[in-house]
């Protein structure tokens, strides 16, 4: 359950971060390639192409990253030996 919740958290955080990076990449694309701004074309290009692509890629990467980290945590925790108490 912990792995699924962390993967879901990674999906949400990754989608937010990826969307923000997608907006930045789209704005850079518009400036570098001098896209037309006729009737808001460049804005639509950024917000309907780059932001969703960034959100999808970021969401998948975030979910995968958090799930792998959660899996590694359980592997490490199961390999630990219990702490022994000293008898006095």
MIBAVEX-972513 format. One record per residue (C-alpha): residue number from 1; x, z, y. Coordinates in Angstrom, 3 decimals, always signed. Each point is the difference from the previous one (the first is absolute). Layout:
NODE vexmi       px       pz       py
NODE   NUM        X        Z        Y
...
This chain:
NODE vexmi       px       pz       py
NODE     1   +0.000   +0.000   +0.000
NODE     2   +2.895   +0.809   +2.307
NODE     3   +1.481   -3.450   -0.547
NODE     4   -3.299   -1.733   +0.810
NODE     5   -0.517   +2.034   +3.170
NODE     6   +3.531   -0.639   +1.194
NODE     7   -0.400   -3.715   -0.735
NODE     8   -3.220   -0.018   +2.037
NODE     9   +1.751   +1.801   +2.849
NODE    10   +2.825   -2.535   -0.189
NODE    11   -2.536   -2.818   +0.093
NODE    12   -1.595   +1.329   +3.192
NODE    13   +3.253   +0.817   +1.760
NODE    14   +1.600   -3.254   -1.107
NODE    15   -2.986   -2.011   +1.230
NODE    16   +0.164   +1.656   +3.418
NODE    17   +3.738   -0.505   +0.304
NODE    18   -0.142   -3.528   -1.383
NODE    19   -2.790   -0.939   +2.407
NODE    20   +2.051   +1.274   +2.931
NODE    21   +3.063   -1.917   -1.196
NODE    22   -2.180   -3.064   -0.522
NODE    23   -1.170   +0.165   +3.606
NODE    24   +3.611   +0.257   +1.153
NODE    25   +1.028   -2.925   -2.177
NODE    26   -2.951   -2.061   +1.231
NODE    27   +0.822   +0.677   +3.643
NODE    28   +3.610   -0.967   -0.652
NODE    29   -1.185   -3.207   -1.726
NODE    30   -2.179   -0.901   +2.990
NODE    31   +2.886   +0.532   +2.422
NODE    32   +2.670   -1.780   -2.045
NODE    33   -2.052   -3.036   -0.984
NODE    34   -1.999   -0.180   +3.262
NODE    35   -3.406   -0.122   -1.706
NODE    36   -2.893   -1.305   +2.057
NODE    37   -2.042   +2.611   +1.847
NODE    38   -2.963   -2.306   +0.503
NODE    39   -3.221   +2.029   -0.430
NODE    40   +1.912   +2.922   -1.514
NODE    41   +1.571   -1.927   -2.860
NODE    42   +3.178   +2.074   +0.022
NODE    43   -1.976   +3.262   -0.123
NODE    44   -2.079   -1.243   -2.899
NODE    45   +3.168   -1.124   -1.770
NODE    46   +1.504   +3.472   +0.323
NODE    47   -3.075   +2.066   -0.863
NODE    48   -1.554   -2.217   -2.667
NODE    49   +3.177   -1.148   -1.757
NODE    50   +3.000   +2.239   +0.558
NODE    51   -1.739   +3.390   +0.157
NODE    52   -1.966   -0.398   -3.277
NODE    53   +3.055   -1.385   -1.810
NODE    54   +2.118   +2.894   +1.253
NODE    55   -2.682   +2.515   -0.986
NODE    56   -0.294   -1.436   -3.518
NODE    57   +3.736   -0.118   -0.592
NODE    58   +0.525   +3.435   +1.546
NODE    59   -2.854   +1.539   -1.979
NODE    60   +1.303   -1.296   -3.303
NODE    61   +3.555   +1.040   +0.810
NODE    62   -1.096   +3.464   +1.149
NODE    63   -2.157   +0.584   -3.081
NODE    64   +2.779   -1.141   -2.295
NODE    65   +2.592   +2.121   +1.785
NODE    66   -2.111   +3.180   -0.046
NODE    67   -1.003   -0.544   -3.651
NODE    68   +3.633   -0.470   -1.062
NODE    69   +1.020   +3.129   +1.905
NODE    70   -2.820   +1.978   -1.640
NODE    71   +0.983   -1.289   -3.455
NODE    72   +3.629   +0.957   +0.577
NODE    73   -1.066   +3.464   +1.121
NODE    74   -1.903   +0.600   -3.240
NODE    75   +2.921   -1.308   -2.071
NODE    76   +2.407   +2.314   +1.752
NODE    77   -2.376   +2.951   -0.250
NODE    78   -0.503   -0.478   -3.756
NODE    79   +3.758   -0.142   -0.607
NODE    80   +0.692   +3.320   +1.677
NODE    81   +0.638   +2.951   -2.235
NODE    82   -1.936   +3.176   +0.700
NODE    83   +1.874   +2.663   +1.871
NODE    84   +1.176   +2.820   -2.249
NODE    85   -0.403   +3.592   +1.069
NODE    86   +2.830   +2.422   -0.611
NODE    87   -0.775   +3.192   -1.881
NODE    88   +1.550   +3.115   +1.541
